[in-house]
């Protein structure tokens, strides 16, 4: 049974699990901020006047760094910061960035979509020195690395009310996947830790449930049967693979936690 996570802020969205905390986005006074909930206490890590968080925050594999894409006055910037909100650095503000970022497995770069001639394509943005480089030169959004770091999955263009999930290897070569087509309205893809399996949102445009898709066998299993009052958009899977946390979109968003069934 889903249970609501009590937050000190008016709303919460785009939750992300840390090793012992929960990151989420909250808005106040027309500005978005990144918040961290740990041991029942929440603290704002970052905010800026008039800023809007695009997608959701991304944690590095070791949990020590956060990447976030923000929009201010019509411009997008990719930021990186320490897990406590310090050492904030702008990694890129030259590209027309879109969607959610994803840390590379080695923590040395971030993959994020950028509009190139009107088409969002995946770019690799280095953390230290070097210029952004193309990784997937076709329509691609919201990348997610597999637990073993071998493949990067992403969502392709909308075709009617659906889109196809695709994958590439670390060097950008196409990687075969079982056929996976999802309904427009929620592009978030999350791997189950330790497995080549995705948790996805599947269903109608206005209402979806969580499904588990095994990328090795192609088998699919429905995980939830949520009522119409649950209109979820963004989510994450816990480090132990036992829970899903998601935002429930209403007039003000909630963050809700559900247990996953045993494997």
C-alpha angles and dihedrals in degrees: 000000000000115000127198120243110223112232129188091221126081092246142003135199143164096036119197127189120234123189091271104357145052124238121203143160122248133177132218132165092000094305131104124225138187113239132190123209115198131158091354093305125106127202132182110242100183142359139153131196111270094359122143123201111227116210108339139296118282125214123211117240092260091048093235100109135049126205122196136173115220136183122213125174092343095311127107126218133184112222132189125194141165118269090260093054096257129121094038111188133180108231097180139000099156098079128074093240126199140183127001126328127231128205116233112244092252092051092233098110143018126226116216137156121255129184111248114180088342096309123105109234130175117258130188110226115195119225096218123017130356141057126278112271131202115255105168112025095196137068105306136153141174103016123205127188122223116244092254092049093235100115139029118211123200141165122259131213124307113261105191103310097338141068134196125238114228137178142209133190121246092275093052099258115142113263120204118245134179109264108279122175121173135188120258117256103067122044099172114128121186130182123224106241113258094011139086089234132114132216108214139170112246132177139062123348091256100037131032141169132211118264132184116223120192107213093198098053102020091232118146131202130187111232104184143027101200122180125245091265088071109081103166128185110168133026147155138213120236120249091251092049093236103107142040121209117198142166118248109214115223131129083301118020123241129203111230132186127211131180119239118227117252116274 
